[in-house]
Amino acid sequence: MENPINYIGNKVYAFVNNNLSFVITLAIIGIISAIVGHYGQLGFKWKPFIFFELPLYVFCGWALHKAYVIYRRAKDISN
């Protein structure tokens, strides 16, 4: 029998590899939900938003974009 960790890892890898647009969409929905929940609980304050939170959100968007570009390049090379 195959190691359970390897079995689960192979299934997750296959799912993400075949459904990356779904995974990225899920990540974007998660980020938006976190933003709404954060402001719903703490209220909106413009100074922390401009100097801390906005750069964090920009970085998250940039990281998602770079992950998608890397995935597309790797998929084009393998085909």
N, C-alpha and C positions, 0 to 999 in steps of 0.2 A: 504494500500500500504506500502511496505517495505521502510525503510529509504534509500534514494539514495546512501548515503555513504556506508552503509552496503552492498547494492546490488553490488556496484562497487568493494568494498573490497572482497566480496565473489568470484566474477568473477576473480579478479586478483589472489587471493589465489589459486583457482582451476587451473588456467592456469600455475602458477609457480610450483605448486605441481606436475602437470602432465607433465611438459616440462622443468624440471630443466636443462637438458643438453643444451637446446636451450638458456636458460637465461644465463648460465655460458659462453657459446660460444659468446653470444652477449656482455657480460661483457668483455671478453678477446679482442674481436674486438674493443670495445670502448677504452680500455686501450691502445692498439696498435695504434689506430687512434690518441689518445691524445699525445702519444709519438712522432709520426711522425709530427703532427701539431706543437708541441712545438719546435722540432728541425728545422722544416721548417721555422718557423718565427724567432727564436732567434739564430740559429746556434748551433753547438756542442761545448761545453767547457768542457774539461775533469775533472777539479777540482770540479765544482758543480755536475757533473755527478757522480763521485765516492763517494763524501761525502754526497750528499743529494738525488739525483734522483735515483740512484741505490738501496739504502735501501728502498726508497718509492716503487719502482717497485717490489722489493722482498717481501715487506709487502703486497702489493696488491695481488700478486700471492699466498702467504701463506694464506691470508684471504679467497680467492676463494677456495683453496684446503680444508681448514677447514670447510667451509660452505658445500662443497660437501660431505665430510666425515660425518658430522653431519646429513645431509639429508639422506645419505645411511643407516646410523645406525637407524635413526628414521623409515625409510621405512621398513627395515628388522624387526624391533620390531613390527610394526603394521601389518605385514603380517603373 
